[in-house]
Amino acid sequence: MSRLTNQIERMFRAINHDFFDDELEMPTITVVPTARAYAHVSVEPIWECGKDVKRRELNISSSYLSRPLELIVSSLIHESCHLLNLQHNIFDTSRGGTYHSKVFRATAEAHGLICTRTEKYGWSDTSSVLSDRLLDWVLLHDEFREIELCRNVPGLSAIPTGNRAAEGGTPVSAPRPNHNHRYVCPRCGNIARSGKAINLICGDCMVKMVEG
């Protein structure tokens, strides 16, 4: 578990640097199961980390770590957007922290996410469509693929959860396509992605695209 948590902490620091210009305060990262959300952050700092130092909690649900790494990154950026707004006393949700407002959408889309509106949760869906910025970032950070190995630790999903008030959270949605394969036209540089290995022809140049 500590190895997995350490990997997610490293990924948070990298996201903070690359997407938020190191503006985010470091939360305490936890990996415990939650049934209704992929991740959440606590509204208030609840972890004591030394004298007069408290941190908010950012939890990545161990129940959904089997998802593609791209979607885990999306959830981590999603929660980071809530953290940013909390730091500036900006309210981006309502209805007990479940409905995501246009304020959240503005923050999220300024930091590499694409928001899709849902009737129940507002602008909460940040995994149906993944931005090129996010997908390219994952491709450049192969070191975080180790999370895919760490998440198979026996008993990972059986760790008990606490009863803590959470902000926002990434609601659980239907399974999404896995955009793991990236293809580039060797002539014009057009990019395409697919959830499986396929043969593609660039419609502009009529040449075979190469994976990479």
SVG drawing of the C-alpha trace seen along z (x, -y; Angstrom):
<svg xmlns="http://www.w3.org/2000/svg" viewBox="-31 -33 41 44">
<polyline fill="none" stroke="black" stroke-width="0.4" points="0.0,0.0 2.8,-2.5 4.4,-1.9 1.1,-2.7 0.5,-5.7 4.0,-7.0 3.5,-6.6 0.2,-8.6 1.9,-11.3 4.7,-11.5 2.1,-11.8 0.2,-14.5 3.4,-16.6 4.1,-16.2 0.5,-17.3 0.8,-20.2 4.0,-21.3 2.8,-20.8 -0.8,-21.8 -1.0,-24.1 2.4,-25.8 3.0,-24.4 0.1,-26.5 -1.5,-23.6 -0.9,-22.9 0.2,-19.3 -2.7,-17.2 -2.4,-13.9 -2.9,-11.2 -5.0,-8.2 -6.1,-5.1 -9.2,-3.6 -12.4,-2.2 -15.4,-4.4 -18.5,-3.1 -19.9,-6.3 -16.9,-8.2 -13.5,-7.6 -11.9,-10.2 -12.7,-13.0 -11.1,-15.8 -11.9,-16.9 -13.4,-20.4 -11.3,-21.2 -7.7,-20.2 -8.3,-17.1 -4.8,-15.6 -2.3,-16.8 1.2,-16.7 3.4,-18.3 3.1,-21.3 0.4,-23.8 0.4,-22.0 -2.8,-20.5 -3.6,-19.1 -6.7,-18.3 -7.2,-14.7 -7.2,-13.6 -8.5,-10.1 -8.2,-7.9 -10.7,-5.1 -9.0,-1.7 -12.2,-0.3 -11.6,-1.8 -7.8,-1.5 -8.4,1.0 -9.3,-1.8 -6.7,-2.9 -4.0,-5.2 -5.3,-8.1 -8.6,-8.0 -6.8,-7.9 -4.8,-11.0 -8.1,-12.6 -9.6,-12.0 -6.4,-13.4 -6.6,-16.6 -10.3,-16.8 -9.7,-16.7 -6.8,-19.1 -9.2,-21.6 -11.4,-21.3 -8.3,-21.8 -7.4,-25.0 -10.8,-26.4 -10.9,-25.5 -7.6,-27.3 -9.1,-30.5 -12.4,-30.0 -14.3,-29.5 -17.4,-27.3 -17.6,-25.1 -20.3,-22.6 -23.7,-22.5 -26.3,-19.9 -24.0,-18.6 -20.9,-18.7 -22.3,-16.6 -23.5,-19.1 -20.6,-20.7 -21.2,-24.2 -19.9,-26.3 -17.3,-27.6 -15.8,-24.1 -16.0,-23.7 -14.0,-26.9 -11.3,-25.8 -11.2,-22.2 -11.0,-23.3 -8.3,-25.8 -6.2,-22.9 -6.3,-20.2 -9.8,-18.6 -12.8,-18.5 -16.1,-18.7 -19.3,-17.0 -22.6,-18.0 -24.8,-15.4 -28.3,-16.1 -27.6,-14.8 -24.1,-16.0 -23.7,-19.1 -20.3,-19.6 -18.8,-16.7 -17.9,-14.2 -14.2,-14.7 -13.5,-11.2 -15.9,-10.8 -13.6,-12.9 -9.9,-13.3 -7.9,-16.2 -4.8,-15.9 -3.0,-17.8 -3.8,-15.1 -3.2,-12.2 0.2,-13.6 1.2,-14.2 0.5,-10.5 2.6,-9.4 5.5,-11.5 5.3,-10.0 5.7,-6.3 7.2,-6.0 3.6,-6.2 2.7,-3.0 4.1,-1.3 0.8,-2.2 -0.8,0.5 1.5,3.0 1.1,1.7 -2.7,1.7 -2.8,5.5 -1.8,5.8 -4.1,8.4 -6.7,7.0 -6.3,3.4 -10.0,2.8 -10.7,4.1 -9.1,1.2 -11.7,-0.5 -12.8,-4.1 -13.3,-6.9 -16.4,-9.1 -15.2,-12.4 -16.9,-15.3 -15.7,-15.4 -15.9,-18.1 -16.9,-17.4 -15.5,-14.1 -15.4,-12.3 -18.7,-10.5 -18.7,-6.9 -19.8,-6.7 -20.2,-4.0 -17.0,-2.3 -15.2,-4.5 -13.1,-3.5 -9.4,-3.0 -7.4,-5.4 -4.1,-3.6 -2.9,-3.5 -1.6,-6.7 -1.0,-7.0 0.9,-9.7 1.0,-10.5 4.7,-10.4 4.0,-13.1 1.8,-15.8 1.9,-14.9 -1.9,-14.3 -2.6,-12.4 -5.3,-9.7 -6.0,-7.5 -7.8,-4.1 -8.7,-1.7 -7.2,1.2 -4.4,1.8 -5.6,1.0 -4.4,0.0 -5.1,-3.6 -4.7,-5.7 -4.3,-9.5 -7.3,-11.0 -5.2,-14.1 -2.1,-12.3 -3.4,-8.8 -0.4,-7.2 -0.4,-4.7 -0.2,-6.1 2.4,-4.7 1.9,-4.0 4.0,-6.0"/>
</svg>
